[in-house]
């Protein structure tokens, strides 16, 4: 039978209980933070995961973010190593870590009824706030998505090559004039869970302009019946401007494509008149976030209310 410790026992006071709770909170925070960090590094091709992706490009000619992140997917489980140490009531922080992953480890802490009621009231308040905020975000996201997707799509703004390559922030679609596509190109292949996305990268330069390009384009291309990349030919250079990340710039230089130290990316849109799906994405993402927050907050509130002493 497991030992039981209570407030008032030798060495068991409010400070001990806080350190034990902090150990359990550390485990939860570590799992969430490291999982998000590994995912962000894989998506943004930065940090150690980005270095592995760069090696994949040089050796294999393509990128698999999942395989690049695989060696680091053990990081969220690092708190499990605390189980290898002996449990000791004199080390409440470590005991909290151990009991967060294995509730039956060490002695069971039994708080007083007053402490349990105070903690549960706090949990109910937090869960209720998350549920209400999620519901508001859900309704606002749905309204925003409907309004933006049904609104007329504004025509692209006409900009010169120099204006596009200046790096001045711009929103919406633009039509770049005074530029031609360079001959050299790099086909980026990114594979995630068996699905491969091919992106064609080219420099955009003024006619007969020497030197590295300050503007590059990216076009997601499909494949023909023989699984060969098919270039999309459009009558004009229409897309969205954003800074070119260092990882892609380095890969372009490795492929022999001259790119300036600070370059701008023109992400080609679905067509010269833009894409209505782009306009509804912020509202859809907000609605998804709100739905998740509503469900999680409601579930936690229901669970906390059931455990009121």
C-alpha positions in Angstrom: 0.0 0.0 0.0 1.3 3.5 -0.9 2.3 5.9 1.8 0.2 9.1 2.1 1.6 12.5 3.0 -0.5 15.5 4.1 0.1 19.1 4.9 1.3 19.3 8.5 3.4 16.1 8.3 7.1 16.6 9.0 8.6 18.6 6.1 5.3 18.9 4.3 4.1 22.5 4.1 2.7 24.9 1.6 6.1 25.6 0.1 6.6 21.8 -0.4 3.3 21.5 -2.1 4.1 24.4 -4.5 7.5 22.9 -5.4 5.8 19.5 -6.1 3.1 21.2 -8.3 5.9 23.2 -10.1 7.6 19.9 -11.0 4.4 18.6 -12.6 3.8 21.8 -14.5 7.4 21.7 -15.7 6.8 18.3 -17.4 3.7 19.5 -19.2 5.4 22.8 -20.3 8.5 20.9 -21.5 6.4 18.4 -23.6 4.4 21.2 -25.3 7.3 23.6 -25.8 9.8 21.0 -27.3 7.1 19.6 -29.5 6.3 23.0 -30.9 10.0 23.9 -31.2 10.8 20.8 -33.2 7.8 21.4 -35.5 8.7 25.0 -36.0 12.3 24.1 -36.9 11.1 21.5 -39.4 8.6 23.9 -41.0 11.0 26.9 -41.1 14.1 24.8 -41.9 16.1 26.5 -39.1 18.3 25.3 -36.3 19.6 21.7 -36.1 16.6 20.4 -38.1 17.3 22.9 -40.9 20.9 21.7 -41.0 19.7 18.2 -41.6 17.3 19.4 -44.3 20.2 21.1 -46.1 22.2 17.9 -46.1 19.1 16.1 -47.5 19.0 18.6 -50.4 22.7 18.1 -51.2 22.7 14.3 -51.0 19.1 13.3 -52.0 18.0 16.4 -54.0 14.8 16.8 -51.9 13.6 17.5 -48.3 11.6 15.4 -45.9 10.9 17.6 -42.9 9.5 14.6 -40.9 12.7 12.6 -41.4 14.8 15.6 -40.5 12.9 16.1 -37.3 12.9 12.4 -36.4 16.2 12.5 -34.3 14.8 15.3 -32.2 11.4 13.8 -31.5 12.8 12.1 -28.4 13.2 15.5 -26.7 9.6 15.8 -25.5 10.1 12.5 -23.6 13.2 13.6 -21.8 11.3 14.1 -18.4 10.8 10.4 -18.4 14.4 10.1 -17.4 13.4 11.4 -13.9 11.9 7.9 -13.3 15.4 6.5 -13.2 16.1 8.4 -10.0 14.8 7.2 -6.6 11.7 8.9 -5.3 12.3 11.0 -2.2 9.7 13.1 -0.4 12.6 15.5 0.5 12.9 16.5 -3.2 9.3 17.7 -4.0 10.2 19.2 -7.5 11.6 15.9 -8.7 8.7 14.0 -7.1 6.3 16.2 -9.0 8.1 15.4 -12.2 8.0 11.7 -11.5 4.3 11.7 -10.6 3.4 13.7 -13.6 4.4 10.9 -15.9 3.8 8.0 -13.4 1.1 8.9 -10.8 1.8 5.9 -8.7 5.4 6.9 -8.1 6.4 7.6 -4.5 4.0 8.6 -1.7 0.6 10.0 -2.6 0.0 13.6 -1.6 -3.4 14.3 -0.1 -4.2 18.0 0.2 -6.8 19.3 2.6 -10.4 19.9 1.5 -9.9 23.7 1.6 -6.8 23.4 -0.7 -8.7 21.1 -3.1 -11.6 23.4 -3.3 -9.4 26.4 -4.0 -7.4 24.6 -6.7 -10.6 23.3 -8.4 -12.2 26.7 -8.3 -9.1 28.1 -10.0 -9.2 25.3 -12.7 -12.9 26.0 -13.3 -12.3 29.7 -13.8 -9.4 29.1 -16.2 -11.4 26.5 -18.2 -14.4 28.8 -18.3 -12.3 31.7 -19.6 -10.8 29.4 -22.3 -14.2 28.1 -23.3 -15.8 31.5 -23.6 -12.8 33.0 -25.4 -12.8 30.0 -27.8 -16.5 30.4 -28.5 -16.0 34.1 -29.3 -13.1 33.3 -31.6 -15.1 30.5 -33.3 -18.0 32.8 -34.1 -15.7 35.7 -35.2 -13.7 33.4 -37.4 -16.7 32.0 -39.2 -18.1 35.5 -39.8 -14.7 36.7 -41.0 -14.2 33.7 -43.4 -17.7 34.2 -44.8 -17.2 37.9 -45.3 -13.8 37.7 -46.8 -14.5 34.8 -49.1 -17.6 36.5 -50.5 -16.0 39.9 -51.0 -14.8 41.0 -54.4 -11.1 40.1 -55.0 -9.1 43.3 -55.5 -7.0 43.4 -58.6 -3.2 43.1 -58.2 -1.2 46.3 -57.6 1.2 47.1 -60.4 4.8 47.5 -59.1 8.1 47.9 -60.9 11.0 45.5 -60.4 12.9 48.0 -58.2 9.8 48.6 -56.1 9.2 44.9 -55.6 12.8 44.2 -54.7 13.1 47.1 -52.3 11.7 45.0 -49.5 8.9 47.5 -48.6 6.1 45.5 -46.8 3.1 44.9 -49.1 -0.2 43.0 -48.6 -2.2 41.4 -51.3 -1.3 40.4 -54.8 1.1 42.4 -57.0 1.9 42.5 -60.7 5.6 42.9 -61.2 6.7 44.7 -64.4 10.1 45.3 -65.9 11.4 41.8 -65.1 12.1 38.5 -66.9 12.6 35.0 -65.6 16.2 33.8 -65.4 17.2 30.7 -67.3 18.6 28.8 -64.3 16.1 27.2 -61.9 16.0 24.9 -58.9 13.2 22.3 -58.3 12.6 22.0 -54.5 11.0 18.7 -53.5 9.5 18.5 -50.0 8.0 15.2 -48.9 5.7 14.9 -45.9 3.9 11.6 -45.1 4.2 10.4 -48.6 2.9 13.6 -50.2 5.5 15.5 -52.3 5.3 19.2 -53.1 7.4 20.5 -55.9 8.3 24.1 -56.1 10.1 25.7 -59.0 12.5 28.6 -58.1 13.8 31.1 -60.6 15.4 34.5 -60.5 13.6 37.5 -61.7 15.9 40.2 -63.2 15.5 43.3 -65.3 16.4 42.6 -69.0 20.2 42.4 -69.5 20.8 43.2 -65.8 24.1 41.8 -64.5 24.8 40.8 -60.9 22.9 38.6 -58.3 19.1 38.7 -58.4 17.3 40.7 -55.7 13.9 39.1 -56.6 13.1 35.4 -57.0 9.9 33.6 -57.8 8.5 30.4 -56.4 5.8 28.4 -58.3 4.3 25.2 -57.0 4.2 22.9 -60.1 2.2 19.7 -60.8 3.3 16.6 -62.7 2.3 15.0 -66.0 1.3 11.4 -66.6 5.0 10.4 -66.4 5.4 12.1 -63.0 7.6 14.8 -64.5 7.3 18.4 -63.1 5.1 20.6 -65.3 5.9 24.3 -65.4 3.0 26.7 -65.1 3.2 29.4 -67.8 1.3 32.6 -67.0 1.0 35.8 -69.0 2.3 37.9 -66.2 4.2 37.8 -62.9 1.5 38.0 -60.3 1.9 36.8 -56.7 2.6 37.9 -53.1 5.9 39.5 -51.9 7.7 38.4 -48.8 11.4 38.2 -47.7 13.4 35.3 -49.0 14.5 33.1 -46.1 18.2 32.4 -45.6 17.8 28.6 -45.9 16.3 28.8 -49.4 18.8 31.5 -50.5 21.6 29.2 -49.5 20.1 26.3 -51.4 19.7 28.5 -54.5 23.3 29.5 -54.4 24.3 25.8 -54.0 22.4 25.1 -57.2 24.4 27.8 -59.0 21.7 30.5 -59.0 23.1 33.9 -58.1 21.0 35.5 -55.3 21.7 38.8 -53.5 22.4 38.9 -49.8 19.0 40.3 -49.2 16.4 39.1 -51.6 12.6 39.2 -52.0 10.4 36.2 -52.9 7.4 36.5 -55.3 5.1 33.6 -54.5 3.1 33.1 -57.6 -0.6 33.0 -57.0 -3.2 30.6 -58.5 -4.0 33.0 -61.3 -3.6 36.6 -62.4 -6.8 37.6 -60.6 -5.8 36.1 -57.2 -7.4 33.3 -55.2 -10.5 33.7 -53.1 -9.3 30.9 -50.8 -6.4 33.1 -49.6 -8.8 35.8 -48.3 -10.8 33.3 -46.2 -7.7 31.6 -44.6 -7.3 34.0 -41.6 -11.0 33.6 -40.7 -10.8 29.8 -41.1 -7.7 29.6 -38.9 -9.3 31.7 -36.3 -12.4 29.5 -36.3 -10.3 26.3 -36.0 -8.4 27.8 -33.0 -11.7 28.9 -31.4 -13.3 25.5 -31.9 -10.3 23.7 -30.3 -10.2 26.2 -27.4 -14.0 25.8 -26.8 -13.9 22.0 -26.8 -10.8 21.8 -24.6 -12.1 24.5 -22.2 -15.5 22.8 -21.9 -14.0 19.4 -21.3 -11.7 20.7 -18.6 -14.5 22.6 -16.9 -16.8 19.6 -16.9 -14.0 17.4 -15.5 -13.2 20.0 -12.8 -16.9 20.4 -11.8 -17.2 16.6 -11.4 -14.3 16.6 -8.9 -15.6 19.3 -6.6 -15.4 17.9 -3.0 
